[in-house]
Each structure stands twice: as C-alpha cells, then as structure tokens.
C-alpha cells in the first residue's frame, strides 16, 4: 500500500470516529425502572454446606464442619 493510500485510510478512520462521537453526544439517555416481583418461597433452607473453609489463597479465616442458612422474614 502506498504512502498516500495509508494517509487516506487513516484520515477516513479519524473522520468516521468523529462522526460516531457526534452521534453519541446527540443521543439522550433516559431512566428505566425495572421491577422484578419476588416469587413464592420454594423451601425453608436457602443453603447448606459441610466442611466449608472461608479464606483467600492459602490463608483461611474460618472453618466450619456444617453450615445452614435459613431465609429471613420479608421486610416488605
């Protein structure tokens, strides 16, 4: 590819980028509110684990032989 062709291609890329920037600034972003209703409770136990180790890398912060997590009462 010749030097002139490379310059022309480079200038075309820059002008295309500038056109995209001009389009972006003219777009208005609105707010969207998304409501996801909570579904029915599927059980009394949320999570259960045995021989759980919490930590990072080779350092452990806590060890438990058995853990259970039950759902909390709804605040709504």
N, C-alpha and C positions, 0 to 999 in steps of 0.2 A: 504494500500500500504506500502510495507516495505521501510526501510531507503535507501537501495541500489537502489530500483526502482525509488524512488524520486530523488536521485542524478543523476541517469542515464537519467531520463526525463529532469532534469534541464540542464544537460550538452548538451543534444540533442537540447534543445531550444536555448542555447547560440551559439552552432555551426551553427544552421540554421540562426540565426540572423547575425552571422559573414559572412556567405555565401551571404546573402542579401546585406550587406554592400559592399562586394567585387564586386557584380554585379552592384550596383548603381554607384560606382566610375568608372567603365569601360564604362558607357553609356555616349555618347556625346549628349549634348543638342544643337540644332540649333536654329536659329531665324526664326520666322514665321511672315509674314506681311499679315495682313488681311485688305482688302479694302471693305467697305460697301458703295455702291453708295447711294446718297440721292434720295429719291423718289419724286414724284410730290407733290406739295403743295395741301393739302386737304381742305383748307379754309383760311379765314383771321383772325380767332380768335383761339388763342392757348389754353388759359384757361380763365375761367370766374368764379368768386366766389362772394357770398353775405354773409355778416356778418362774415368776416374772422378775426380770432384772432391769432396773432403770439406770441408765448411765450414758456415757459418751466414750467411744473408743474402748480402751482397756480399763477405764475408771468407772466404777459402779457407785451410784448414790443410794440405792436401796434395793433390797431383795425381799420378795415375798413368796411364800410357798403357795398361797391361794388368795385370789382377789375376786370380789364380786362388786358390781356396780348396779344399783337399782335406780329406777327413774325417780326424779324429783317431782314434787307437786307442781302443777302448772301455775304460772303467775298471772295468766290472763283471766 
